[in-house]
């Protein structure tokens, strides 16, 4: 019985020794080479993709590779590249198709969770091509999410060297400024509420104004070249104005003096102007009362001696013969207009050139009915008037010439 109990521990030791030897042979590459349960499905023939990161963070081999948070591969190894960037080689299931310009990002499963590689569609450009085996995703299309360490570091900087320490000073100064001014602050808040209410009521007009401003901006943007040309051409004009600044100032000063004189003249002549307008009021009133009689009178003057009424009164075989001999001495008229002196002022009339009259065509005389001459009544001479021995002398000067007299 004692031999049988001693043999059993010896057999157990041999078995354990063999098991440890076999396990060390299987794990000769370390625990890293041991398969992990529950890993991503890589399929029978996964393809490799090299991804270049500026910082690999806490990413380790055997980390997952995901597309839209779905595991599609794992990290095979992490190396240091020639440009001192981390080059991560991942294995991706061959059933997953990605564009050739795909992007990669290192993310965390949770706030303190493990890291994984997130493959995604490009955002800066449309996807093109297919990501093939051995392809490289450059560092320009890679990145990483915000880390907890970065958040705590920024918060520590804010708390230690930022403006948090000044909040107490700000609160104390604010209390000092508001202390004793409660009614004014209340009125200010009430006015602010009224202002906001008014703005809310006129939000339609504000929207239309903003739309109009948007259209104006679009119009100005479309005419940018014309505006630039106008601004460039404005420079020489401003230079000319600067050169003539003294003349412009002198002109404005003279205009100011002229306006002062004009104001003084208007103020002094105010009563006279009002009196003239009042004196002109009866004349304008009479002209207004004349109405249509004034244009009718002007029409008679233009049609003298045969007015429209006289012409309309002639009917049938009635006719009117008018023979006028008008002798106009043009040089004499011009000389009289120049000197404004009537002929004969010095007792001698200037000679008048004789112009031959145009002969009238021989026309048969129209037979006139034999009518007895009407006797003219003998009018007695006016008492005290001298007897008329000779016909009246012709009118001198221009009227006499127009009337057919001899100068």
C-alpha positions as CSV (number, residue, x, y, z in Angstrom):
1,X,0.0,0.0,0.0
2,X,2.8,2.4,0.7
3,X,4.4,1.8,-2.6
4,X,1.2,2.5,-4.5
5,X,0.9,5.9,-2.7
6,X,4.5,6.9,-3.5
7,X,4.1,6.1,-7.2
8,X,1.1,8.4,-7.7
9,X,2.9,11.7,-6.9
10,X,5.8,10.6,-9.1
11,X,3.4,10.0,-12.1
12,X,1.7,13.3,-11.5
13,X,5.0,15.1,-11.5
14,X,6.0,13.6,-14.8
15,X,2.7,14.5,-16.4
16,X,3.0,18.1,-15.2
17,X,6.6,18.3,-16.5
18,X,5.6,17.1,-19.9
19,X,2.6,19.5,-20.0
20,X,4.8,22.5,-19.1
21,X,7.4,21.4,-21.7
22,X,4.7,21.2,-24.4
23,X,3.2,24.6,-23.4
24,X,6.5,26.3,-23.5
25,X,7.1,25.0,-27.0
26,X,3.7,26.2,-28.1
27,X,4.2,29.6,-26.5
28,X,7.8,29.9,-27.7
29,X,6.7,33.2,-29.4
30,X,5.3,34.6,-26.2
31,X,1.7,35.2,-25.1
32,X,1.4,37.6,-27.9
33,X,1.1,34.8,-30.3
34,X,-1.6,33.0,-28.4
35,X,-5.0,33.2,-30.1
36,X,-7.5,35.2,-28.1
37,X,-11.1,34.1,-27.9
38,X,-13.9,36.3,-29.3
39,X,-11.6,38.1,-31.7
40,X,-12.7,39.5,-35.1
41,X,-13.3,37.2,-38.0
42,X,-10.4,37.6,-40.4
43,X,-11.6,35.0,-42.9
44,X,-9.4,32.6,-44.8
45,X,-7.3,35.2,-46.8
46,X,-7.2,38.6,-45.1
47,X,-5.4,41.4,-46.8
48,X,-2.8,43.7,-45.2
49,X,-3.0,47.5,-45.1
50,X,-0.2,49.7,-43.7
51,X,-1.4,52.8,-41.9
52,X,0.9,55.7,-41.0
53,X,0.0,57.6,-37.7
54,X,1.7,60.7,-36.3
55,X,1.1,59.2,-32.8
56,X,0.0,55.6,-32.1
57,X,-1.1,56.5,-28.5
58,X,-1.8,53.3,-26.5
59,X,-2.5,51.1,-29.5
60,X,-1.1,47.6,-29.2
61,X,-1.0,44.6,-31.5
62,X,-4.1,42.4,-31.5
63,X,-6.2,45.6,-31.2
64,X,-9.4,45.6,-33.2
65,X,-9.9,47.2,-36.6
66,X,-13.5,48.5,-37.1
67,X,-15.6,49.9,-39.9
68,X,-18.7,51.8,-38.7
69,X,-18.0,50.2,-35.2
70,X,-18.1,46.7,-36.7
71,X,-15.0,44.6,-36.2
72,X,-13.4,43.6,-39.5
73,X,-9.8,43.0,-38.6
74,X,-7.0,43.3,-36.1
75,X,-3.6,45.1,-35.7
76,X,-0.8,42.8,-36.7
77,X,2.2,44.9,-35.7
78,X,3.4,48.4,-35.0
79,X,6.7,49.7,-36.3
80,X,8.6,53.0,-36.5
81,X,8.7,54.4,-40.0
82,X,11.4,56.3,-41.8
83,X,9.8,59.6,-41.2
84,X,9.5,58.9,-37.4
85,X,5.9,58.1,-37.7
86,X,4.2,55.0,-36.4
87,X,3.4,52.5,-39.1
88,X,0.6,50.1,-38.1
89,X,0.0,47.0,-40.2
90,X,-3.5,45.7,-39.9
91,X,-5.3,42.6,-41.3
92,X,-8.7,43.1,-42.8
93,X,-11.2,40.5,-43.8
94,X,-11.2,40.2,-47.6
95,X,-15.0,40.5,-47.8
96,X,-14.7,44.1,-46.6
97,X,-14.3,46.6,-49.6
98,X,-12.9,50.0,-48.8
99,X,-12.1,52.9,-51.1
100,X,-8.4,53.5,-52.1
101,X,-8.5,56.9,-50.4
102,X,-10.0,55.6,-47.2
103,X,-9.1,57.4,-43.9
104,X,-8.1,56.0,-40.5
105,X,-8.4,57.2,-37.0
106,X,-7.4,55.8,-33.6
107,X,-10.4,55.9,-31.2
108,X,-11.4,54.5,-27.8
109,X,-14.2,52.1,-27.1
110,X,-15.1,54.2,-24.0
111,X,-13.7,56.9,-21.8
112,X,-11.2,54.5,-20.3
113,X,-11.6,51.7,-22.8
114,X,-9.1,50.1,-25.2
115,X,-7.9,51.7,-28.4
116,X,-8.9,50.5,-31.9
117,X,-8.3,51.6,-35.5
118,X,-11.4,53.0,-37.2
119,X,-11.4,52.8,-41.0
120,X,-13.9,55.3,-42.7
121,X,-14.9,56.9,-45.9
122,X,-13.0,60.1,-46.9
123,X,-14.7,63.3,-46.0
124,X,-12.6,65.9,-48.0
125,X,-13.1,64.2,-51.3
126,X,-15.4,61.6,-52.9
127,X,-14.3,57.9,-52.6
128,X,-12.5,56.4,-55.5
129,X,-10.9,53.0,-56.3
130,X,-10.5,50.0,-54.0
131,X,-8.1,49.5,-51.1
132,X,-5.8,46.6,-52.2
133,X,-3.5,44.3,-50.3
134,X,-0.3,46.1,-49.3
135,X,-1.7,49.6,-49.7
136,X,-0.5,52.5,-47.5
137,X,-2.8,55.1,-45.9
138,X,-0.6,58.2,-45.5
139,X,-0.4,60.3,-42.4
140,X,-2.4,63.1,-44.1
141,X,-5.5,60.9,-44.0
142,X,-5.1,59.7,-40.4
143,X,-5.7,61.1,-36.9
144,X,-6.8,60.4,-33.4
145,X,-9.6,61.3,-31.1
146,X,-9.4,63.5,-28.0
147,X,-7.8,61.7,-25.1
148,X,-8.7,61.9,-21.5
149,X,-5.2,63.0,-20.7
150,X,-5.5,65.9,-23.0
151,X,-8.8,66.9,-21.4
152,X,-7.4,66.7,-17.9
153,X,-4.3,68.6,-19.0
154,X,-6.3,71.5,-20.5
155,X,-8.5,71.5,-17.3
156,X,-5.4,71.6,-15.1
157,X,-4.0,74.6,-17.1
158,X,-7.4,76.4,-16.8
159,X,-7.6,75.8,-13.0
160,X,-4.0,76.5,-12.2
161,X,-2.9,79.2,-14.7
162,X,-6.2,80.3,-16.2
163,X,-8.9,82.7,-15.3
164,X,-10.7,80.6,-12.7
165,X,-8.7,82.2,-9.9
166,X,-10.1,85.6,-11.1
167,X,-13.7,84.5,-10.8
168,X,-13.8,85.6,-7.2
169,X,-12.5,89.0,-8.1
170,X,-15.1,89.3,-10.9
171,X,-17.9,88.3,-8.6
172,X,-16.8,90.7,-5.9
173,X,-16.6,93.6,-8.3
174,X,-19.9,92.7,-9.8
175,X,-21.6,92.7,-6.4
176,X,-20.0,96.1,-5.6
177,X,-21.3,97.6,-8.9
178,X,-24.9,96.2,-8.4
179,X,-25.1,97.1,-4.7
180,X,-27.6,100.0,-4.3
181,X,-28.6,100.0,-8.0
182,X,-31.3,97.4,-7.8
183,X,-34.1,99.8,-9.2
184,X,-31.9,100.8,-12.1
185,X,-31.0,97.2,-12.8
186,X,-34.7,96.2,-12.7
187,X,-35.6,99.1,-15.1
188,X,-32.8,98.0,-17.4
189,X,-34.0,94.4,-17.4
190,X,-37.6,95.7,-18.1
191,X,-36.3,97.8,-21.0
192,X,-34.3,94.9,-22.3
193,X,-37.5,92.7,-22.2
194,X,-39.4,95.4,-24.1
195,X,-36.6,95.6,-26.7
196,X,-36.6,91.9,-27.2
197,X,-40.4,91.8,-27.5
198,X,-40.2,94.6,-30.1
199,X,-37.5,92.8,-32.0
200,X,-39.6,89.6,-31.9
201,X,-42.6,91.5,-33.3
202,X,-40.5,92.9,-36.2
203,X,-38.7,89.7,-37.0
204,X,-40.4,89.6,-40.4
205,X,-39.0,93.1,-41.3
206,X,-35.6,92.1,-39.9
207,X,-35.6,89.0,-42.0
208,X,-36.5,90.9,-45.1
209,X,-33.8,93.5,-44.3
210,X,-31.3,90.7,-44.0
211,X,-32.5,89.1,-47.2
212,X,-32.1,92.5,-49.0
213,X,-28.7,92.9,-47.5
214,X,-27.8,89.4,-48.8
215,X,-29.0,90.4,-52.3
216,X,-27.1,93.6,-52.1
217,X,-24.0,91.7,-51.1
218,X,-24.4,89.3,-54.0
219,X,-24.8,92.2,-56.4
220,X,-21.7,93.9,-55.0
221,X,-19.8,90.6,-55.3
222,X,-20.9,90.3,-58.9
223,X,-19.6,93.9,-59.6
224,X,-16.4,93.5,-57.7
225,X,-14.2,94.3,-60.8
226,X,-16.2,97.5,-61.4
227,X,-15.9,98.5,-57.8
228,X,-12.2,97.8,-57.8
229,X,-11.8,99.9,-61.0
230,X,-13.8,102.8,-59.4
231,X,-11.7,102.7,-56.2
232,X,-8.5,102.7,-58.3
233,X,-9.7,105.7,-60.4
234,X,-10.8,107.5,-57.2
235,X,-7.2,107.9,-56.1
236,X,-6.3,110.5,-58.9
237,X,-9.5,112.4,-58.2
238,X,-8.8,112.6,-54.5
239,X,-5.2,113.8,-55.3
240,X,-6.7,116.6,-57.5
241,X,-9.0,117.6,-54.8
242,X,-6.1,117.7,-52.3
243,X,-4.2,119.9,-54.7
244,X,-7.1,122.3,-55.1
245,X,-8.0,122.3,-51.4
246,X,-7.0,125.9,-50.9
247,X,-9.2,127.0,-53.9
248,X,-12.1,125.0,-52.6
249,X,-11.8,126.5,-49.1
250,X,-11.6,130.0,-50.7
251,X,-14.7,129.2,-52.8
252,X,-16.7,128.0,-49.8
253,X,-15.7,131.0,-47.8
254,X,-16.8,133.3,-50.6
255,X,-20.0,131.3,-50.9
256,X,-20.5,131.8,-47.2
257,X,-20.1,135.6,-47.6
258,X,-22.4,135.6,-50.6
259,X,-25.0,133.8,-48.7
260,X,-24.7,136.3,-45.9
261,X,-25.1,139.2,-48.3
262,X,-28.0,137.5,-50.1
263,X,-29.8,136.9,-46.7
264,X,-29.3,140.6,-45.8
265,X,-30.7,141.7,-49.2
266,X,-33.7,139.5,-48.9
267,X,-34.4,140.6,-45.3
268,X,-34.0,144.3,-46.3
269,X,-36.1,144.0,-49.5
270,X,-38.8,141.9,-47.9
271,X,-41.3,144.7,-47.3
272,X,-40.7,146.1,-50.8
273,X,-41.1,142.7,-52.4
274,X,-44.3,142.1,-50.5
275,X,-45.6,145.6,-51.6
276,X,-44.7,144.9,-55.3
277,X,-46.6,141.6,-55.1
278,X,-49.6,143.3,-53.6
279,X,-49.5,146.1,-56.2
280,X,-49.3,143.4,-58.9
281,X,-52.3,141.6,-57.4
282,X,-55.0,143.8,-59.1
283,X,-53.3,143.5,-62.5
284,X,-53.2,139.7,-62.2
285,X,-56.8,139.8,-61.0
286,X,-57.9,141.8,-64.1
287,X,-56.0,139.5,-66.4
288,X,-57.8,136.5,-64.7
289,X,-61.2,138.3,-65.1
290,X,-60.5,138.9,-68.8
291,X,-60.5,135.1,-69.3
292,X,-60.9,134.2,-73.0
293,X,-61.4,137.8,-74.1
294,X,-57.6,138.5,-74.1
295,X,-56.6,135.6,-76.5
296,X,-59.6,136.6,-78.8
297,X,-58.3,140.2,-78.9
298,X,-54.8,139.0,-79.8
299,X,-56.4,136.9,-82.6
300,X,-58.1,140.0,-84.0
301,X,-54.7,141.8,-84.0
302,X,-53.0,139.0,-86.0
303,X,-55.8,138.9,-88.7
304,X,-56.3,142.7,-89.2
305,X,-57.9,144.1,-91.3
306,X,-59.9,141.0,-92.3
307,X,-60.7,139.0,-89.3
308,X,-62.0,135.5,-89.3
309,X,-65.5,136.8,-88.7
310,X,-65.3,139.1,-91.7
311,X,-64.0,136.3,-94.0
312,X,-66.7,133.9,-92.9
313,X,-69.3,136.6,-93.7
314,X,-68.3,136.7,-97.4
315,X,-70.5,134.2,-99.3
316,X,-71.5,133.6,-102.9
317,X,-70.0,135.9,-105.5
318,X,-68.8,138.5,-102.9
319,X,-65.1,139.3,-103.1
320,X,-62.6,141.7,-101.6
321,X,-59.8,143.4,-103.5
322,X,-56.9,144.8,-101.5
323,X,-54.0,146.5,-103.2
324,X,-51.2,147.6,-100.9
325,X,-48.0,149.5,-102.0
326,X,-45.4,149.1,-99.3
327,X,-42.2,151.0,-99.9
328,X,-39.6,149.9,-97.3
329,X,-36.2,151.5,-97.3
330,X,-34.1,148.8,-95.6
331,X,-30.9,150.9,-95.2
332,X,-32.9,153.7,-93.7
333,X,-34.6,151.4,-91.3
334,X,-31.3,149.9,-90.2
335,X,-29.7,153.3,-89.8
336,X,-32.7,154.5,-87.7
337,X,-32.5,151.5,-85.5
338,X,-28.8,152.0,-85.0
339,X,-29.0,155.8,-84.2
340,X,-32.5,155.8,-82.7
341,X,-32.9,159.3,-84.3
342,X,-35.9,160.0,-86.6
343,X,-35.1,161.5,-90.0
344,X,-35.4,165.2,-90.2
345,X,-34.3,165.9,-86.6
346,X,-31.8,168.4,-87.9
347,X,-34.2,169.9,-90.5
348,X,-32.9,167.8,-93.4
349,X,-34.3,164.4,-94.3
350,X,-31.8,161.9,-95.6
351,X,-32.2,160.8,-99.1
352,X,-34.3,157.8,-99.7
353,X,-33.3,155.4,-102.5
354,X,-36.1,154.8,-105.0
355,X,-36.9,151.2,-105.5
356,X,-38.9,150.3,-108.7
357,X,-42.3,148.9,-108.1
358,X,-43.1,145.5,-109.5
359,X,-45.6,145.9,-112.3
360,X,-48.9,144.3,-111.7
361,X,-50.2,141.9,-114.3
362,X,-52.9,143.3,-116.6
363,X,-56.1,142.1,-115.3
364,X,-59.5,142.9,-116.8
365,X,-61.4,145.4,-114.7
366,X,-64.3,143.9,-113.0
367,X,-67.6,145.5,-114.0
368,X,-69.0,147.4,-111.1
369,X,-72.7,148.3,-110.9
370,X,-73.6,152.0,-111.6
371,X,-74.5,153.4,-108.3
372,X,-75.1,157.0,-107.6
373,X,-72.5,158.7,-105.5
374,X,-73.6,159.2,-102.0
375,X,-73.7,162.9,-101.1
376,X,-71.5,163.8,-98.2
377,X,-73.0,166.1,-95.6
378,X,-71.4,169.5,-95.2
379,X,-70.0,169.7,-91.8
380,X,-69.5,173.1,-90.3
381,X,-66.0,174.1,-89.3
382,X,-65.1,174.0,-85.7
383,X,-65.2,177.4,-84.0
384,X,-61.7,178.9,-83.7
385,X,-60.1,176.5,-86.1
386,X,-58.2,178.0,-89.1
387,X,-59.4,177.2,-92.5
388,X,-57.9,174.2,-94.2
389,X,-56.0,175.5,-97.3
390,X,-53.7,172.5,-98.0
391,X,-53.8,168.8,-97.4
392,X,-52.1,167.6,-94.2
393,X,-48.4,167.1,-94.4
394,X,-47.2,163.5,-94.5
395,X,-45.8,162.0,-91.2
396,X,-42.1,162.4,-90.9
397,X,-39.6,159.7,-90.2
398,X,-40.2,156.0,-90.1
399,X,-44.0,156.2,-89.8
400,X,-44.2,158.4,-92.8
401,X,-42.0,156.1,-94.8
402,X,-44.1,153.1,-93.9
403,X,-47.3,155.0,-94.8
404,X,-46.0,155.8,-98.3
405,X,-45.0,159.4,-97.7
406,X,-41.8,161.1,-99.0
407,X,-39.2,161.7,-96.4
